[in-house]
Amino acid sequence: MIRAHPERTQIQLANVLTAMGNPLRLRIVQVLADGGEHNCGSVLPEVAKSNLTHHWRVLRDAGVIWQRPSGRELLLSLRREDLDARFPGLLDSLLAAARRDVAVD
């Protein structure tokens, strides 16, 4: 059973920034930024599912992702519309900064 996702108005900036401040969760958001739905195993296949379960919960509880059951798996997608409505430009800025950081490494 998936816990309830926060309503758009309940998404708090501090929670979003905390969730996105973790490098692994930021990588997850970069993958989900393509706009599609992904099953859990396809987002970061090199990372153990047991490790990712915690990160899905943090991102979901912060209002960054949707989790939707589909048969025996969960589909993940980015809550871009909600994040853009609550914090215009924030998501694009974070994704652009993450791309720059990768380019520098």
MOSUL-V790617 format. One record per pair of residues at least 12 apart in sequence whose ideal C-beta (glycine too) atoms are under 7 Angstrom apart, sorted by the first residue. I is the first residue (numbers start at 1). J is the second residue. D is the distance in Angstrom with one decimal. If there is no record, write none. Layout:
BEGIN
{{I,J,D} {I,J,D}}
END
This chain:
BEGIN
{{2,67,5.2} {2,69,6.6} {5,60,6.1} {5,63,6.9} {5,66,6.3} {6,63,4.5} {8,82,4.5} {8,85,6.2} {8,86,6.4} {10,63,6.9} {11,63,3.4} {11,82,6.3} {11,86,5.1} {13,87,6.1} {15,62,4.1} {15,63,6.9} {16,62,5.3} {16,63,6.6} {16,64,6.0} {16,83,7.0} {16,87,7.0} {18,62,6.9} {19,58,5.1} {19,59,5.3} {19,62,3.8} {19,64,5.3} {20,64,6.8} {20,94,5.7} {24,55,5.9} {25,55,5.1} {25,58,6.4} {25,59,5.8} {26,98,5.5} {27,44,6.3} {28,43,5.7} {28,44,6.4} {28,55,6.3} {28,59,6.6} {29,64,6.4} {29,78,6.4} {30,95,6.3} {30,98,5.9} {31,43,5.0} {31,44,6.9} {32,65,6.4} {32,76,6.1} {32,77,6.2} {32,78,4.0} {33,78,5.9} {33,95,5.7} {36,77,7.0} {37,75,4.3} {37,76,6.8} {37,77,4.7} {38,75,6.8} {38,76,5.3} {39,73,4.9} {39,75,5.9} {40,52,6.5} {40,56,7.0} {40,73,6.4} {40,74,5.5} {40,76,6.4} {43,76,6.4} {56,76,6.8} {63,79,6.1} {63,82,6.5} {64,79,6.1} {64,83,6.9} {65,77,6.6} {65,78,6.0} {65,79,6.1} {66,79,5.8}}
END
